[in-house]
Amino acid sequence: MLYADKRAIETHLSVKLLKIREKELKFYHENCRVLARNAALLAGSSFDGIIMVDIATESSDLLKTCYLCLSIASMGFGLIAVVNATLCGMLGPGLALRGPNGSIHHAVDGLMIEYRSLVMLFVLCTSCFLAKTLLFAWLQYSWQVALCMTLTLFVFIFDIVQYIQGLCEQLTLDSDDYVMGKFDFHNRIDGAATSAHAEPSASSCEGKIGRKS
């Protein structure tokens, strides 16, 4: 009877802990989907910039080479982000759902690492996209028009960077302040038991010292 009650309590507690961990899984899964959608949009625009744009033949070969390389880099980083996010969306929840005991922790930890990689890939994709847009102005228009477009683009880039920094200061946390859904109650129980055993021993030592004095 007692064994059955203890097993029922352990099962109930495990289910509650898995529901907490599931929230993290959905959080990273949804963030990966958002990044993949935006990266696909930039990758498609970069691909159109390669095949749909007629570059003037009298333009500088160096500018044309840089423009095409940046377009391909933007498309490549975007495609890598899309493929990575797609695989994470399929394999991560599948591991958490059908894996052995403790698989959800491996799935969440893996998605967290891949999510950081996706952010970096998206930043690289966006940077290459902006750079190739800047070169497009110098390829297609006169230097007066290209200079005006360059200055306007730099103003918007500066505003975007300032906006991102403001959001990060308000809404992001340091890695030391993260509250994770993983709960290792065995170590906490062992630690509490160790401290409980240590305190009486310390008090007994003080009592022995007092008696000697």
Secondary structure, 3 states (H helix, E strand, C coil): CHHHHHHHHHHHHHHHHHHHHHHHHHHHHHHHHHHHHHHHHHHHHHHHHHHCCCCCCCCCHHHHHHHHHHHHHHHHHHHHHHHHHHHHHHHHHHHHHHCCCCHHHHHHHHHHHHHHHHHHHHHHHHHHHHHHHHHHHHHHCCHHHHHHHHHHHHHHHHHHHHHHHHHHHHHCCCHHHCCCCCCCHHHHHHHHHHHHHHHHHHHHHHHHHHHHC
